[in-house]
Amino acid sequence: MHSEPPVSQRLRALVRSMPRTGITLSKLIRSVGNDGLLILVALLTLVFLIPISIPGVSTVFGAAILLISVSRLIGRDLWIPSKLEHRVIGTRKLRPLLRKALSWLKKLERVSKPNRIQWLVAAGAVAFFNNAALILGAVLLMMPFGLIPFSNTFPAVAILFLAIGLLQRDGVCILLGHISNVVTIIYFGVLIGGGGLAVRELVNRFVG
């Protein structure tokens, strides 16, 4: 059976085929396809893999991941604003970034193993559920918890695992992504509950 080449090989071919002057955003998105957008999702999470939240960045990156995830869920091309669609990106700056992504992606491909827990990478309802989990991760990443440690890290880890799992068809990574989403929800629940108790204690002290 003929199998598709690894994602890293496809990304390398894209870098080599890019014009010297520049490429429009719409053409770049068409060139990378769904797998390329998942690579972008994975790359956007890297900045959050430290236990310190970065205000503002999580909203922007989370919105980008959200748009990509919604387009995957509904099975349509990624929507981008018309003002950005035909903007030319200089390939002189883009090529080094893609080459860095390529080296990082090769490492991921060595760790991830395709076709583990195959029912978790099946089409139909399971694929819908996995893409919905990506959306959930993006929404959790955008939650306004300021500088609270790990408030960006947990959802970023979930998104990263899900993106790698979908890229590599690795059910183990996808399972870890779902677990990370659950851990994030629990963590946020503790933050909200603890914040509510602290506010009530302050009110009781002032009233008392």
Contacts in CASP RR format, 6 or more apart in sequence:
PFRMAT RR
TARGET T0000
AUTHOR 0000-0000-0000
METHOD contacts of the structure
MODEL  1
MHSEPPVSQRLRALVRSMPRTGITLSKLIRSVGNDGLLILVALLTLVFLI
PISIPGVSTVFGAAILLISVSRLIGRDLWIPSKLEHRVIGTRKLRPLLRK
ALSWLKKLERVSKPNRIQWLVAAGAVAFFNNAALILGAVLLMMPFGLIPF
SNTFPAVAILFLAIGLLQRDGVCILLGHISNVVTIIYFGVLIGGGGLAVR
ELVNRFVG
4 10 0 8 1.000
6 109 0 8 1.000
7 35 0 8 1.000
7 36 0 8 1.000
7 39 0 8 1.000
7 105 0 8 1.000
7 109 0 8 1.000
7 167 0 8 1.000
7 168 0 8 1.000
8 102 0 8 1.000
8 105 0 8 1.000
8 106 0 8 1.000
8 109 0 8 1.000
10 35 0 8 1.000
10 36 0 8 1.000
11 32 0 8 1.000
11 36 0 8 1.000
11 39 0 8 1.000
11 98 0 8 1.000
11 101 0 8 1.000
11 102 0 8 1.000
11 105 0 8 1.000
12 102 0 8 1.000
14 31 0 8 1.000
14 32 0 8 1.000
14 98 0 8 1.000
15 95 0 8 1.000
15 98 0 8 1.000
15 99 0 8 1.000
15 102 0 8 1.000
17 31 0 8 1.000
18 91 0 8 1.000
18 94 0 8 1.000
18 95 0 8 1.000
19 91 0 8 1.000
20 91 0 8 1.000
21 88 0 8 1.000
21 90 0 8 1.000
21 91 0 8 1.000
22 88 0 8 1.000
22 89 0 8 1.000
22 90 0 8 1.000
22 91 0 8 1.000
22 94 0 8 1.000
23 31 0 8 1.000
23 88 0 8 1.000
23 89 0 8 1.000
23 90 0 8 1.000
23 91 0 8 1.000
23 94 0 8 1.000
24 85 0 8 1.000
24 86 0 8 1.000
24 87 0 8 1.000
24 88 0 8 1.000
24 89 0 8 1.000
25 80 0 8 1.000
25 84 0 8 1.000
25 85 0 8 1.000
25 86 0 8 1.000
25 87 0 8 1.000
25 89 0 8 1.000
26 80 0 8 1.000
26 85 0 8 1.000
26 86 0 8 1.000
28 89 0 8 1.000
28 94 0 8 1.000
29 37 0 8 1.000
29 77 0 8 1.000
29 78 0 8 1.000
29 80 0 8 1.000
32 39 0 8 1.000
32 40 0 8 1.000
34 72 0 8 1.000
35 167 0 8 1.000
37 68 0 8 1.000
37 71 0 8 1.000
37 72 0 8 1.000
37 78 0 8 1.000
38 68 0 8 1.000
38 163 0 8 1.000
38 166 0 8 1.000
38 167 0 8 1.000
39 101 0 8 1.000
39 105 0 8 1.000
39 163 0 8 1.000
39 167 0 8 1.000
40 64 0 8 1.000
40 68 0 8 1.000
41 65 0 8 1.000
41 68 0 8 1.000
41 69 0 8 1.000
41 134 0 8 1.000
41 159 0 8 1.000
41 163 0 8 1.000
42 105 0 8 1.000
42 108 0 8 1.000
42 159 0 8 1.000
42 160 0 8 1.000
42 163 0 8 1.000
42 164 0 8 1.000
42 167 0 8 1.000
43 101 0 8 1.000
43 104 0 8 1.000
44 61 0 8 1.000
44 62 0 8 1.000
44 64 0 8 1.000
44 65 0 8 1.000
45 61 0 8 1.000
45 65 0 8 1.000
45 156 0 8 1.000
45 157 0 8 1.000
45 159 0 8 1.000
45 160 0 8 1.000
45 163 0 8 1.000
46 104 0 8 1.000
46 160 0 8 1.000
47 54 0 8 1.000
47 57 0 8 1.000
47 61 0 8 1.000
48 54 0 8 1.000
48 57 0 8 1.000
48 58 0 8 1.000
48 61 0 8 1.000
48 141 0 8 1.000
48 152 0 8 1.000
48 153 0 8 1.000
48 155 0 8 1.000
48 156 0 8 1.000
49 153 0 8 1.000
49 156 0 8 1.000
49 157 0 8 1.000
49 160 0 8 1.000
50 153 0 8 1.000
51 149 0 8 1.000
51 150 0 8 1.000
51 153 0 8 1.000
52 147 0 8 1.000
52 149 0 8 1.000
53 145 0 8 1.000
53 146 0 8 1.000
53 147 0 8 1.000
53 148 0 8 1.000
53 149 0 8 1.000
53 151 0 8 1.000
53 152 0 8 1.000
54 152 0 8 1.000
55 146 0 8 1.000
55 147 0 8 1.000
58 141 0 8 1.000
58 142 0 8 1.000
58 152 0 8 1.000
59 142 0 8 1.000
61 141 0 8 1.000
62 138 0 8 1.000
62 141 0 8 1.000
62 142 0 8 1.000
63 138 0 8 1.000
63 142 0 8 1.000
65 134 0 8 1.000
65 137 0 8 1.000
65 138 0 8 1.000
65 141 0 8 1.000
65 159 0 8 1.000
66 135 0 8 1.000
66 138 0 8 1.000
66 139 0 8 1.000
66 142 0 8 1.000
67 78 0 8 1.000
67 79 0 8 1.000
67 80 0 8 1.000
68 78 0 8 1.000
68 134 0 8 1.000
69 131 0 8 1.000
69 134 0 8 1.000
69 135 0 8 1.000
69 138 0 8 1.000
70 135 0 8 1.000
71 77 0 8 1.000
71 78 0 8 1.000
71 79 0 8 1.000
72 131 0 8 1.000
72 134 0 8 1.000
73 128 0 8 1.000
73 131 0 8 1.000
73 132 0 8 1.000
73 134 0 8 1.000
73 135 0 8 1.000
108 164 0 8 1.000
108 167 0 8 1.000
108 168 0 8 1.000
109 168 0 8 1.000
112 164 0 8 1.000
112 165 0 8 1.000
112 167 0 8 1.000
112 168 0 8 1.000
112 170 0 8 1.000
112 173 0 8 1.000
113 168 0 8 1.000
113 170 0 8 1.000
113 172 0 8 1.000
114 168 0 8 1.000
114 169 0 8 1.000
114 170 0 8 1.000
115 121 0 8 1.000
115 169 0 8 1.000
115 170 0 8 1.000
116 170 0 8 1.000
116 171 0 8 1.000
116 172 0 8 1.000
117 171 0 8 1.000
117 172 0 8 1.000
117 174 0 8 1.000
117 175 0 8 1.000
118 171 0 8 1.000
119 126 0 8 1.000
120 126 0 8 1.000
120 130 0 8 1.000
120 171 0 8 1.000
120 174 0 8 1.000
120 175 0 8 1.000
121 130 0 8 1.000
121 165 0 8 1.000
121 166 0 8 1.000
121 169 0 8 1.000
121 170 0 8 1.000
121 171 0 8 1.000
121 174 0 8 1.000
130 162 0 8 1.000
130 166 0 8 1.000
130 174 0 8 1.000
133 158 0 8 1.000
133 162 0 8 1.000
133 177 0 8 1.000
133 178 0 8 1.000
133 181 0 8 1.000
134 159 0 8 1.000
134 162 0 8 1.000
134 163 0 8 1.000
134 166 0 8 1.000
136 181 0 8 1.000
137 155 0 8 1.000
137 158 0 8 1.000
137 159 0 8 1.000
137 162 0 8 1.000
137 181 0 8 1.000
137 184 0 8 1.000
138 155 0 8 1.000
138 159 0 8 1.000
140 154 0 8 1.000
140 155 0 8 1.000
140 158 0 8 1.000
140 181 0 8 1.000
140 184 0 8 1.000
140 185 0 8 1.000
140 188 0 8 1.000
141 152 0 8 1.000
141 155 0 8 1.000
141 156 0 8 1.000
141 159 0 8 1.000
143 151 0 8 1.000
143 155 0 8 1.000
143 188 0 8 1.000
145 151 0 8 1.000
145 152 0 8 1.000
145 188 0 8 1.000
145 191 0 8 1.000
148 191 0 8 1.000
150 187 0 8 1.000
151 187 0 8 1.000
151 188 0 8 1.000
151 191 0 8 1.000
154 180 0 8 1.000
154 183 0 8 1.000
154 184 0 8 1.000
154 187 0 8 1.000
155 180 0 8 1.000
155 181 0 8 1.000
155 184 0 8 1.000
157 177 0 8 1.000
157 180 0 8 1.000
158 177 0 8 1.000
158 178 0 8 1.000
158 180 0 8 1.000
158 181 0 8 1.000
158 183 0 8 1.000
158 184 0 8 1.000
159 177 0 8 1.000
161 173 0 8 1.000
161 174 0 8 1.000
161 176 0 8 1.000
161 177 0 8 1.000
161 180 0 8 1.000
162 173 0 8 1.000
162 174 0 8 1.000
162 177 0 8 1.000
162 178 0 8 1.000
164 170 0 8 1.000
164 173 0 8 1.000
165 171 0 8 1.000
165 172 0 8 1.000
165 173 0 8 1.000
165 174 0 8 1.000
166 174 0 8 1.000
END
